[in-house]
Amino acid sequence: MTILEGRPLLSMVVPIPASNPRVQLSSIFWNGEARPLNTGGLWDVPSPASVGAAKTITITNNGSDTIYPFLRGENGGKDPNATSTNQYYDPQDIHGHEFRQYIGYRNPGGGAFLGLPEGASITIQVPLALWDGDNLYIATDGRNLTTPAVFAYDRGASIAVVGSETVSGTTWVQASAGYAPGVSPLVMFYYSGGEPKTLPTDAPAQLVEITFRDQYLTRFITDPAQTFPLVNYDVSYVNNMVAPISMEASNVPITYQTDPLPAPPTYYGLQDYGWLATDRNTSQFSGAMRNFINNAGTASVGSYFGGRGWPQYYNPASGDLNIPSGANLFDDSPLTVNPGYVHLSSYDSNRWLLTSSGDAPITAGGGGYGVQGTVNAGATNVIYLNQPSRQFVSDLQAMLKAGTVNVAYPGSSEVLATVFRFFPNPGGRPYATLSQAIPATGPSGAVFGFTRTATDYAVTAITNLWYSWAQYHVNRLAGYAGESIQGTLTFNGTYASNEVALASTPTTPLELGMTVSGSGVPAGTTILKIVKNTIYLSQIPDDSAPKTQVYTFGKPQPLRYDPAYTTPYAISFDDAARPNADLFAAAVYEAMAVEATVAPLPGSVLPYSAGVVSQVIKFWANLPGYDRVGNPTAPVLVGQVRDVVKSILRGVHDYYTVTDQSLWYPNPAVAPAGLTSGQTFNVFNLDPYVWFVHRVQEMSAYGFSVDDDVANPTATGPLLAADGSANHYPNKLQIAFGGTGKLGNPNQWFPTTPWGGFQTSATIGVQQTGRFAGSSVVTFTGPDALRLYNQINNPGDGQVGAGVSAPGYIPAGTTLIFKGPTSGALPQIVLSQPATSTSTPITVTISAATPSNPTGRFAARRRPVRPTPVRPARPNLHTPRSLALTGLRQGFV
């Protein structure tokens, strides 16, 4: 135990390992040296800091224990649009190896340690090699921080330790606060020449993802989409959940391009974005996780898993909680159709990663060697054990509490019997009674292995539910006789799309999941989407397909599944609830049917049916036809499937039409109204983790892989500052652990109000022209009208606009649907519902979300934001804030 500022710090003291060779920083990271470290780099290039383009991160520890943050990456980022010989964002550093930047401190005695003490904050400069799509991990337990197994640490890696002094031409520790007297901050740079290694998912560390861009990169690449100031970031709970993290971009320009380019934009100041993810402290956050695991309190899933809670990652230190996401529940499952065991713990190779098959050992005694025992001819259902070790005895007792224990000869897949009871028989000869007789061994005995077969209550329950919905859809349309209708296929030039306009109205309404056949239509094609008399196919027809032909529609086909692992059950509803259930079942079926066309399923050891559900939850984007070179429909089709997946994981059939977010993320513990089939849980919840993220923890963070519209901010700046010089803002990211204290902006980020909600004086009228003619519009008034107006973004694809309210004038649930219906210079927004007009200015609140959306619950909080005045030489060119970064994820998105 260490003492900092007179307080006990119940955290691990982690010395910087003496085994790591100390080297000059310039041999690990390039930072403006004349000669690049990479032989393919450029000579005589200035460092980012020397031209005002430095990027910094401030990390604040609001928790009660030391945390252990570090950045890592492999410097492999390439510009996907590069036309020059070099494609790398950083050609100066070595590529394809492990780079890290650890936070640490030096005590009064000169000892160097890793970690950020409680109450402390540090601002560090980020080297160029760690600008692109890199990971920042915040570990909550330092016990294994410098071990290979849990944190993939190389004790032979080269390191360089620097403090607040200037090293390699710059200051790496730029600021700090909250350290005890005599304690000084440091950073440890790390380079391992082997293969890059990210952390295993059972490591007690929360992942944050970060990307910086800047026009500084024009020294290496010429792509205008990648060479302007940008900070893209998220707290990634998409794999696992460990700790509460909040983030916000700093010094984000508020601008509008009033004059034609290349004139600089009009600036309304620089201001920190609102915070993303959560403002919960560690006690609140971990308390909710504990309840989720124990099926208790407001985090209870009720009977969803038969009375059990959500699994967790095995960790011998019981106080460290780490739970898998819905995706990783499948990815790290102990279930497998292959021989042997999969997904073993980083802490103990005799245990599985997840507790969904229990946290007991897999093999009694470990090692797979078994134990010597004797089976007598007169009692062949009893094995007498020859001096088993204490470890064997305790393992077998724990294994029996966890479930079935098999008996087999080591190395054989044939199960002889299962253990009925075990008698340790202290002072005598231990023995186990078996479920059936096995061959006698004779006096010399034999070696027996005692093992567990992997099961997974959570994966099994979720898979059963998904296939039950799919079977609901198949059964409901089993009587559909089929129909043939002429249709016209839309082409983009010579490329076929997936859009077919029907020449007549079908006799029986078409539905999602119905089969579609015709000339040039790939086998397995189904109806993905229906808009009036236009259908959208789940696969793109051949480019040689006829423009007009007769399409034949058939009933949805049963989806393949493994009866040994999956048991669908009946779901039924009363008349009032049935229409919504029918739509939901169709969406679930179609999402599964589309992913089932991927053959084989990529990299899965799961039973087939669990593999299909896993693909949907993770959203495998490499669908058939995704790589149709030049065809503009290929990415559109992927987006259409993505939206179906997003909808069903939010518990609705179509989140575009079900815009009331109080209906999203249904409570898994509460059976829905109108359910008549007897289930006592909510069958509309297909992944309780998503509900836990958004409803229980109340986070604006990834609950699943395509949750981007509520979890992935991109802060951008123009190329030119107000005075016409180069702009490098935004240039800083703030990260807080255990609450939002000490962040610059106390208000919450939302996609359409990234600086947070606000109030403004405004009038209300009716739009007279254009596509929004007849809609109610709010016109901002007052001296801050343009500054506030330019803090709003238009809703992007699939996004719900900010909530707009004014009691007595604007009805509840109204959202912003468009910004600038007349002119970008006129501060007006279009409302989703008719409002009462007034020419007298009133107070209008622009909130972070609709009132029914709990992820925007802090929108009305109006603690003052610390605005930053316009600096003389900064931000510039008008660039859309909705830039989609490419190359950060492949396959799964």
Protein Blocks (a to p, Z undefined) as FASTA:
>chain_A
ZZeehiacdbddddddfklccddfklmbgghiabdfblkbcehiacfklnopaccddddd
fbfbdcddddddehlaccfkbcbfblcfblmbcehiacddddddddfkopacedddehia
cdddddfklmgopacdddfbfklmmcfklnopafkbccddddfbceehiafblbdehiae
hiacdddddddfbdcddddfkbccdddddddddfklmmmbccfklmcccddddddfklbc
fbdcddddehiacdddfbccfbdcddebjaddddehiacdfklmmmmmmmmmnopajlbg
hjmnoopacdddddfblklccdddfklmmmmpcbdfbecjehiafkbmkbcfblklojad
fbghijolopaddddfklmkbccdehiafklmmmmmmmmmnmccddddehiabdfbdcfb
dcfkgoiacddddfbdcddebjnopadddddddddfklmmmmmmmmmmmmmmmmmmmmpg
bjadddddddehjaccfbdcdfbdcfbacdehiacddehiaghiacfbdchjaccdfbdc
dfkbcfbdcddddddddddddfklgccddddddfklmmmmmmmmmmmmmmmmmmmmpccd
ehiabdfklmmmmmmmnopabbghklmghiaklmmmmmmmmmmmmmmmnopablklmmcl
klgoiafklccehianhpabdfklmblklmmmmmmnopacdfbfklmmmmpccddddfbd
fkopacfbdfbdcddehijehiablcdcdfklmnopcdddddddddfehjkgoiacddde
djklmmmmmmcccddehiacdddddehkacghiacfbghklbmklccdddfbdcdddfbd
cdddddfbdfklmklmmmmpccdcddddddfblcfddddfkbccehkaghiZZ
